[in-house]
Amino acid sequence: MAFLSILLLLDATTVHLAQAQLELLRKNRPIEKAVPAETPMAEIPAGEFAMGSDGVRALEDERPVHRVWLDRFSMDLHEVATAQYAEFLTATQRSAPWQWNSVDLSQPHDRPVIGVDWSDADAYCRLKGKRLPTEAEWEKSARGTDGRLYPWGNQFPRNDLANFALGARFSYSQVLMPVQSYEQGKSPYGLYHMAGNVWEWVQDWYATNYYEASPERNPQGPEEGQFKVLRGGSWSDLPKYLLTYGRFKLPPETRNSYTGFRCAKS
């Protein structure tokens, strides 16, 4: 019982620190401007691409390869950064993300925000007049139309192409990289960190066999589900999780140090 009391006290202290920092932000605390308040977007042209994969390396939920037509849309060039998310918090009554008490906006202001659940990411995008990308939009933005394995091509990941395989111990300033970094690792449309840094929430519910019945035009994912889809891999993951067609799933209320997001717009 004594041990449980200590855990509850520590948890309450963490929440208190995060909320105290949030109150400072809402009192017009100055924020270093290293990333633009409005993220630049890349236009992804309308057309077909090959989604998913076949063969021995593809997992069951990544099969089969299927042709998908997407209307034109735009995608954020980079993941939402802590400085941008701090401004969102000052404008709303949203709860602070997990681990927000460790954010020093004079330093890792240009790192991707983590500790946000799916509804946090959805609310941020909506406030900006955007939305979370569909899973199909995310994949096309990462791999283009030539079926590449990684955003930069088919070359195996290296530490000058992506931020990955750093273990499990989290620190904003030590394991996350600025959202506008790794020039050589950009996708065909110029998007940063479509592999590594943080997993990214997308709009879709998850279903293992969705690709077997996915619509040919503008698929939106299943109508309901238990999990939401994430894409791209994180700072902690091995290279196999950085594949452009790789899928991951989590309950939408999950907050952790591996997950962030970016926005899209029709």
HELIX and SHEET records of a PDB file:
HELIX    1   1 ALA A    2  ARG A   26  1                                  25    
HELIX    2   2 GLU A   60  GLU A   62  5                                   3    
HELIX    3   3 THR A   82  ALA A   91  1                                  10    
HELIX    4   4 TRP A  100  SER A  102  5                                   3    
HELIX    5   5 PRO A  108  ASP A  110  5                                   3    
HELIX    6   6 TRP A  118  LEU A  127  1                                  10    
HELIX    7   7 GLU A  135  ARG A  143  1                                   9    
HELIX    8   8 TYR A  172  VAL A  175  1                                   4    
HELIX    9   9 GLU A  183  GLY A  185  5                                   3    
HELIX   10  10 TYR A  210  GLU A  212  5                                   3    
HELIX   11  11 PRO A  239  LEU A  242  5                                   4    
SHEET    1   A 3 MET A  41  ILE A  44  0                                        
SHEET    2   A 3 PHE A  73  ASP A  76 -1                                        
SHEET    3   A 3 ALA A 264  LYS A 265 -1                                        
SHEET    1   B 2 GLY A  47  MET A  51  0                                        
SHEET    2   B 2 HIS A  66  LEU A  70 -1                                        
SHEET    1   C 4 PHE A 248  LEU A 250  0                                        
SHEET    2   C 4 LYS A 228  ARG A 231 -1                                        
SHEET    3   C 4 TRP A 199  TRP A 205 -1                                        
SHEET    4   C 4 THR A 259  GLY A 260  1                                        
END                                                                             
